[in-house]
Amino acid sequence: MGKTIHILNGPNLNLLGQRQPEIYGHDTLADVEAACAAVAAERGHAVRLFQSNHEGEIVEQIHAARRDAAAIVINPAAYSHTSVAILDALNTFDGPVIEVHVSNIHKRESFRHHSYVSLRADGVIAGCGVEGYALAVRRLCSLLG
């Protein structure tokens, strides 16, 4: 197997498919993981999905990714708009990072229009539903070769 891409998810994404389906759709994180694994496998890579409602656990996963990941897909959810700690952790990671948002954060409340994570991200995908994750994995596979 090739390189591993970590897919990190922030708060409330454990409720994907249940919470506000009019915004986030009906697919679950398990569906996201399966779709991303299929895309990565086409290119000889693997994915590892993680979700936490706790900022520090996400920071710890980013630190772990420094040892065993070639790239990161991150949907920091609400932490996008508040977490300098996640930004700082991402700045310690040498590989490419793609930020994903299921909804179009730019069509939502004004406080959602700014993302600290975007300051580190090599690309941002927003408003493509859960398909954005697979798009991110496809792009990272291209970058990884």
C-alpha atoms as one frame of an Amber mdcrd trajectory, in Angstrom:
protein
   0.000   0.000   0.000   1.184   3.527  -0.735   0.992   6.538   1.484  -1.675
   7.232   4.113  -3.961  10.247   4.036  -5.469  11.225   7.369  -9.044  12.545
   7.299  -9.694  14.576  10.441 -13.139  15.764  11.499 -14.180  18.228  14.153
 -17.178  18.666  16.414 -20.633  17.369  15.586 -19.493  15.534  12.462 -20.181
  12.292  14.333 -23.824  13.281  13.697 -23.353  13.580   9.943 -26.404  12.091
   8.265 -28.607  12.869  11.272 -28.002  16.524  12.118 -29.575  19.134   9.838
 -29.797  16.923   6.743 -31.081  19.908   4.763 -27.585  21.397   5.159 -25.334
  18.349   5.568 -27.211  15.604   3.704 -27.931  12.031   4.728 -24.515  10.399
   4.284 -22.651   9.385   7.424 -18.947   9.540   8.290 -18.816   5.813   7.529
 -20.068   6.629   4.011 -17.413   9.336   3.722 -14.704   6.937   4.824 -15.796
   4.281   2.313 -15.881   6.769  -0.570 -12.476   8.201   0.332 -10.942   4.747
   0.778 -12.146   3.783  -2.704 -10.634   6.906  -4.286  -7.344   6.445  -2.427
  -7.149   2.746  -3.289  -7.468   3.582  -7.008  -4.141   5.387  -6.642  -2.527
   2.852  -4.295  -2.993   4.892  -1.128  -4.919   4.406   2.115  -6.996   6.641
   4.372  -7.410   6.845   8.117 -10.479   8.688   9.398 -10.739  10.315  12.821
 -13.465  12.441  14.426 -13.529  14.243  17.749 -15.628  16.845  19.472 -12.535
  17.894  21.446 -10.027  20.382  20.097  -7.041  18.888  21.914  -7.683  15.441
  20.455  -7.655  16.923  16.950  -4.361  18.657  17.720  -2.955  15.324  18.956
  -4.053  13.616  15.714  -2.300  16.289  13.676   0.846  15.676  15.721   0.506
  11.918  15.076   0.081  12.626  11.368   3.576  14.115  11.360   4.871  10.571
  11.929   2.664   8.462   9.698   0.669  10.526   7.191   1.634  11.889   3.815
  -1.295  14.327   3.686  -4.276  15.571   5.668  -7.889  16.257   4.775  -9.430
  18.269   7.588 -12.966  19.376   8.268 -12.454  21.307  11.479 -16.172  22.215
  11.573 -16.803  25.011  14.080 -13.133  25.002  15.075 -12.400  26.482  11.640
 -13.512  29.840  12.942 -11.969  29.721  16.408  -8.938  27.466  16.691  -5.500
  28.960  16.496  -4.323  25.745  18.207  -5.391  23.635  15.215  -3.767  26.141
  12.841  -0.532  25.991  14.838  -0.582  22.184  14.817  -1.168  22.113  11.050
   1.782  24.469  10.617   4.008  21.719  12.091   2.892  19.242   9.393   5.069
  19.155   6.275   2.685  17.454   3.835  -0.207  18.925   1.874  -3.447  19.834
   3.656  -6.896  20.234   2.128  -9.657  21.870   4.173 -13.175  20.563   3.550
 -16.582  21.933   4.495 -19.740  20.030   3.618 -21.775  23.231   3.410 -20.785
  26.439   1.663 -19.573  28.376   4.678 -19.583  31.585   2.612 -23.364  31.424
   2.186 -23.943  31.002   5.908 -23.642  33.264   8.947 -20.927  35.897   8.646
 -18.856  34.441  11.505 -18.390  31.298   9.381 -16.781  33.226   6.521 -13.333
  33.228   8.169 -11.318  30.071   8.745  -8.013  30.027  10.589  -7.291  26.645
   8.994  -7.424  28.210   5.527  -4.227  30.082   6.390  -2.400  26.709   6.245
  -4.508  24.764   3.761  -3.136  24.096   0.295  -6.726  23.975  -0.962 -10.237
  24.531   0.335 -13.363  22.688  -0.790 -16.692  24.033   0.454 -20.292  23.452
  -0.520 -19.844  20.186  -2.420 -21.531  18.081   0.242 -19.731  14.987   1.434
 -18.378  14.577  -2.106 -15.897  17.283  -1.097 -13.977  14.716   0.934 -13.457
  12.433  -2.068 -12.481  15.445  -4.171  -9.901  16.347  -1.541  -8.503  12.804
  -1.469  -8.335  12.751  -5.276  -6.385  16.031  -5.263  -4.011  14.832  -2.554
  -3.359  11.608  -4.471  -2.392  13.754  -7.456  -0.043  15.805  -5.298   1.488
  12.676  -3.750   2.008  11.004  -7.109
